[in-house]
Amino acid sequence: MSAEFCKTCGSKCCRYFCFEIDEPDDYEEFEDVRWYICHQGATVHIDEGSWFISLMNPCKMLDEDGVCTIYDDRPLICRKYDLSECDQTMGDYGYDEEFNTPEVLMAYARKELGEDEFDYQRAKHRAKLGGATEKAAFAAVKRARRKSRKPKAITQR
């Protein structure tokens, strides 16, 4: 890799970092991921079935032109970075899913958990933590439970 090549894209790869996170399995875990996304510069995506968080946080060693000021003594992770996989040459990553806002994530959570389970878990957690009046939260829980107990219509073949 060359510092000159990095000038062509403004050193995109040095302006964020990304690492794998656990896939959320329930409402509470989706709420944790929602908290991440509520922070400036944080996004979450799914790539080939694995979950990742990206944090827009530029390297302190870049100068105003986007050139590394410690290029000859850069960290090992920077030295290992493969130019054939760099942001400049790869283009769009084509993630399976990308979550840039809490609303997009929670719509996905609602789909993955199912409407009734999502509503039930949200009401339960909010009642437990005082985010809604207890009466309203338990009414929502009751509605969700009633919905989930209704027998499904049987279709004849």
Secondary structure, DSSP 4 states (H G I P E B T S, - for coil): --HHHHHTTT-GGGSEEEEEEPPP-SHHHHHHHHHHHTSTTEEEEEETTEEEEEEE---TTB-TTS-BTTGGG--HHHHH--GGGSHHHH-----SEEE-SHHHHHHHHHHHH-HHHHHHHHHHHHHHHTSS-HHHHHHHHHHHHHHHHSPPPPPP-
